[in-house]
């Protein structure tokens, strides 16, 4: 599939140089996209700006109806989208199918939630005045999305923006742009007007700066690394640009001695190894109470050893390829550092590569006897490695969990309500899964504390992110 830009309803490439999109499982080229420039960004912004007045004035019911149609179209094309996602990203096909449904859920949720963007009337302190609060769209929104969730990270931003009355410009990831472009084709098919959704592909560094500094873009929404988020904040400071940032994580899993062990193992597997560990909310550090440590490690190792590594199109594959060599090298570095410092490999611990084809796999791995000083406990691995550390108390587990500049997701396993609530209240994380390894849902707010970002996506908070609040004081009411 050869992609193009989408600008004002037209698919273009302006004879730009192109970047190949490779299947990370095989190294085969599955498509290509043009490398956009600042000029292309300017054209997309102008198209979105011209489309904004008419789109924002449409009834929210009209906008919601189009999103409902998009939801239905995504479900109709679920198999096609999932296969395309697996081809360009590598995740197992079953996970891709799950992501398409998850992505579609955002479209449906915000189609409904958009009708509840209420203002309010405030009781006045002066009988001569009436005080009103109204909501209106932010304006032109630019979204920069990551490679690891090629559909869901788009709809989580696009759906609330569109139903709020904003127009939208997408900069999809260089590694996985094809799913994104197919989604925008579906937007056209259901009748979303020209200029309301646009896309420019190419270098994240060049296009990101063009978007962040553009005076006619009203908001940036970005999912990716903390380093890039920090750069975008600095670039957008000149125009005091509104930003939603979902950035890096380093999620802890706390396993207490009164938990359901089998549940804790099963949910840890879901959290840690979904998408081969290449997710911002996957468990990166596991802290286990001393009295159940050995049993937990044994059970986790046995379950992890059953996870087959391979091509995501193979039905029995549970762990797909690493997205690229840099990802593979980081995983290997973390494992080598841990084992050289005394960590024990329970299962896995090796990778396979074909550098000629640019293909990299790493087995699902469990490390035991991990200590706090090891690199893997201090950096986000973004790969299929589960390091397990022994702790002697709840306080020790909480201390280590919070000992990071990141605060996106965390997980707690205990069957004691009071113990869970005490722990959850002390964890400095925007998301907590209690006996739940996959807490994300379209109707719930998603986002982090500290250097894991600003703002929330999903839920009613996700709609508010695309609305401005306007206060109106009306005088002369006694006349």
ABEGO torsion letter per residue (X at the ends): XBBBBBBGGBBBAGGBBBBBBBBAAAGBBAEBBBBBBAAAAAAAAAAAAAAAAAAAABBAAAAAAAAAAAAAAAAAAAAAAAAAAAAAAGBBAAAAAAAAAAAAAAAAAAAAAAAABBBBBBBBABAABBBBBBBBBAEBBBBBBBAABAAAAAAAAAAAAAAAGBBBBBBBBAABAAAAAAAAAAAAAAGBBBGABBBBBEBAAAAAAAAAABAABABBBBBEBAAAAAAAAAAAAAAGBBBBBBBBBBBBBBBBAABBAAAAAAAAAAAAABGGGBBAABBABBBBBAAAAAAAAAAAAAAAAABBBEBAABAABABBBBABAAAAAAAAAAAAAAAAAGBBBABEGBBBBBAAAGBBBBBBBBBBGBBAABAAAABBAGBBBBBBBBBABAAAAAAAAABBABBABBBBBBABAAAAAAAAAABBBABBBBGBABABBAABBBEBBEAAEBEBBEEAAAAAAABBBBBBBBBGAAX
